[in-house]
Amino acid sequence: MKKRFRLALLIALAGATPAVAAPDGTPGPPWGDYLTMFRQSAIPKRTISWDKGGAPGDIVISTPARRLYYIQGNGTAIEYGVGVGRQGFTWAGVKHVSQKREWPDWTPPAQMLRRRPDLPRHMKGGENNPLGARAMYLGSTLYRIHGSNEPETIGAAVSSGCIRMTNDDVVDLYNRVRVGTKVTVLR
């Protein structure tokens, strides 16, 4: 086991390309692969049976289960683990994806800045941005389904109402979803 670990570390440090590139397409630091190689999502994506209704392409989010379901329409859905709003920041309703962004910029809303004056007023998209690799905006709300540079928060109730996914999972979902997709959030 120690030999495999050392070999993996040497390969990563030798310059392996990370799983998620920087916004400009350039590879990140060599240690990116090392971290990705040994980190498995706490809640791995999987295909499940689905008989709870909805049209193919719809998204259903279960806040209590901390899962997002992308309905495939053949009696199955893809289940993703998600992070959800912490106590006092959960919500429910039906929205539609109004826009999609790759490596989105982030401007914290005024109410978040009042709670957290230490936050930056604006962040360009990139690996350190809290919106992660992709974002799908929900109607005219402040809420999004977005990636996260904190994969350890997936499966937890920690956000201000947004739905967080690992960057790998949000890229997968982003590639499946179209603007106008119906999103149902259950509380």
N, C-alpha and C positions, 0 to 999 in steps of 0.2 A: 504494500500500500504506500509506504514512504517513497519507494522508487517511482511509482506512478505519479504521486503528488509532485515530486521534484521535476519529473519530466514535463508534466503539464505546466508547471511554473516556468521552466526554461523555455518551452515553446511560446508561452504567452509573452514573456519578456523579450523574446527574439523578434517580436514585431507582428504577431498575429493580429488580424483586423478585428475590431470589436463587432459584436452583433448589431449594434445600433450606431450608425455613423453620425457625425456632427451635422448641423443644419446645412452646411455648405457641401456636404457629401464626402469630406475628407475623413479618413479613419481617426478615431479617438486614440488615446494612449494605449500602448501594448497591454497594460494591466487590465484594460476593459474586458478582454476575452477571458483572462484569468478569473475575474469576478463573475462573469456570466457563466463560465464552465461549471462552477460549483454551486451556483445559486439556482434553486428550483423554486418556481412560484409556490407560495404556501397553498394556493388553491389552483391546481392545474386546470387548464381549459379542457373540456370534454364534450362529446356529443351524447345527448340524453334523449329518451323518449319524451314526446311533448303532445299532450292532449288537452291543454288548457285554453285553446282558442287562439285567436289572432291570425293575421294573414302572414304569408311568407314575406320575410324581410322586416317584420315588426320587431321591436325590442320591448321586452318586459323586464323591469328591474324590481327585485324583491329586496326592500330595505332590511327587513328582519333577517332574511337568509343571507344577505350580503352577496347576492348573485345577480348577474345580468344574463338574460336569455335572448339570443338572436334566433328567431323562429325561421326554420328552413323550409317548412311546408310539407315535408314528406313524413310527417309524424315524428319529427325530431327537431331539436333546438341545440344550439351550441351554448353551453353554460360556461360563463367566465366568473371568476372571483372578483369582487370589487370592494373598494372602500367607500363608505357612505357618510352622510352627515352625522356629526356627533349630536348628543342630546340637545334639543332646542333648535337644531338646524335641519331636521328631517322634513320632508315634504312629500306630497303625493299628487298625482294628476296625470293628465295626458298632454304631452307636448310633441312637437315635430322638430326634427333636425333642421335648423334654419341656415347653418353654414358649417363648413368643415375647414380646418386649417392644419397644415403640417408645420411642426416646430413653431407653435403660436407664441406671439408676444403675450405678456401678462401685465395688466394694470389692475391692481387690487381696487375693488370698489370702496367708496367713501366709508361705508359702515364697517368694512373690514379694517380699514386704516384707523378708524376710531378705536377699535378693539386692540389693534396691533400697530401702534405708531412707529415701531421699529422696522416695518416692512418697507421695501423700496417702493417708490411711486410708480416705477415702470421697469420691466425686465424684457430684454430682447429674448426671442426664442433660442433654445439651446439646451444642452445637457443639464445645466443648473437651474433651468426654469421649472417652477412647480407644475406647469401644465404638461410637461413631458413632450413626447414625440408627436402626438396628434391631439386634436380637440374637435369635438362635435358639439356645437352650440345648440341649446334647447330653446327654441322660440325666441322671444324677446326677454327671457329671464336672464339672470346673472349665472345660471347653472350650465354646466357642461359635463359631458362625458369626456374625460381626458386621461392622458398618461400620467405617470408619476415617477419622479426620481427617488422615491422612497418606497420601494417594493414591499418593505416590511409592514406598511400600513394597509395592504390589501387584506380584506377580511375584517377590518376594524372600522369603528365609527369615529372618524377623526376630522372629517372635512367640514367646511362651512356650507354644505349642501350639494356640492359637486359629487359626481360619481368618478372615483379614481380606479384606474386599471394599471397593470404593469405595462411598460412601454411595448413589449412584444405583443401583448394581448390587444392593446388599443390600436396598434398598427394593423393587426389582423381584422379587427372589427371595422376600422376606418375603410379598409379596402372592400368590405362587403356592403357598407351602408351608403345610401344616397341622400342628398338633400331632400327633405320632405318625409323621410322615414318617421313613422309613428313610434313614439316612446311612451310607454305607460309605466309610471313609478307607483309602486304599492308600498303602503306603510303598515 
